[in-house]
Amino acid sequence: MKLKYTTILLAGATLLSVSSCKKDLVKINQNPNASQNAQPDYLLTAATKATADTYWGTANNMDASLLFVQHWAKIQYTDPDRYIYTNTAFNELWSVGYAKSIVNLNQIIKLADAQANPNYKGVALVLRSWVFTLLTDNYGDIPYTQATNISTYLTPVYDKQKDVYFALLEDLKTAQAALSTTGPAIAGDVIYSNKIAQWKKFANSLRLRIALRIADREPDKAKQVLADIQAEGSGYISANSETAQLVYLASPNQNPISNLFDTRDDYRISKTVVDKLFALNDPRLPVYASKTQDATPNTYVGIPNGLLVGDASNLGFTKTSKPGTYFLAPGAPAVIISYAEVLFDRAEAAARGFTIENAADLYNQAVTASLKQYGIADATIATYVAQPSVQYDAANYKKSIGEQKWLALFGQGLEAFAEWRRLDYPQLQPAVAGTLSGKLPLRFIYPGTEQSLNGISYKAAVASQGADVLTTKLWFDVN
């Protein structure tokens, strides 16, 4: 759904102010023109928009995960593309995730219980589970148990990644049970226009995603989750029209990528993905990449990741390709879970023996859904999927699914980063002038504020998980 009212965002952006111990002072500080009680619809819009903005924005997407998975590269200010970061570089996902998203969603859950509206609770639990998934996918061990009551636990302990994933699966099971198509109506939903049936599918699709996150470590648990979803019966996202996404509008509610490209020219599409698209005769190439401003032999030219500043700029701003105009448009959507991703996940679940579905058929449906997502014609799709280089290889399902999923997730840096680590395809090479001794990043480092403000919990997490560096492998990342 498109954002309709800027006032909703402004009204929901801040939670309740801290109460004074003096009743008279409270009255003096009240705004007579504003509600003193946060409304769940305002909070829902605000939490959704805040999360989508940081998920699709500069710090976590354009300056980090899109570079790590080599969808994008930098032609100016190349330090991030060379894996050079400060301990403040990864603050935004953490600070927005906890202080804006989770706090607001927790408040919705409380209001839902008070107002006897289980659908608000279910929707908030689904979104909160997505936020916590983003956090643990990228940092590893994170505050979860105590983070749901931050007013009591100002220095929350970190839960182990396995425990976080398991807890989120339970939260989503609770959400699924709470969501009812015959229950009370909700408002403020800028993803599905308040349609509860779609939220039930979203919940199951997120359960499927998390089940595969843990599949290499906990296959029995993953298989049981899928059996529970099958028994529940609401199904998964089942069409491109059901993709979970936030569709942006014109400024000031435009897509964060569009907003950045209005004033800056730091980024180009990566040579890695351009080369792959060329090799496969992939019709998504003109969607993912813009033509070079100056005429070039190949029309679309990516740049290697992690060049020194001079080497990058010498390639020429007008002779290299920006990301495609689809992604630079003000109204481009921030995709959370696409139909194509769900099909790839179902194909993998079948390949692992978790279900009795046909893996090859689901894989072909997934590739088709990704191309249809961008309006590719049926005849072109048929030619593409018939190529031997695209056809499903049952002997190496991780390669087939991993490479095509990497292409399908173009622009979704955080999700592509998680899936690349889990499936180990495509087999990427480190940045040209990378600073990690020939290695690729495997996680985000914790925000520097955690060391200073939550030092005891931070140190315990590092002692348990491993050094707080980009190359420490997380629990779900087995190979």
Beta strands, then each sheet from edge to edge (+ up, - down):
strand 1: 72-74
strand 2: 244-247
strand 3: 267-269
strand 4: 333-337
sheet 1: 1+ 3-
sheet 2: 2+ 4-
end
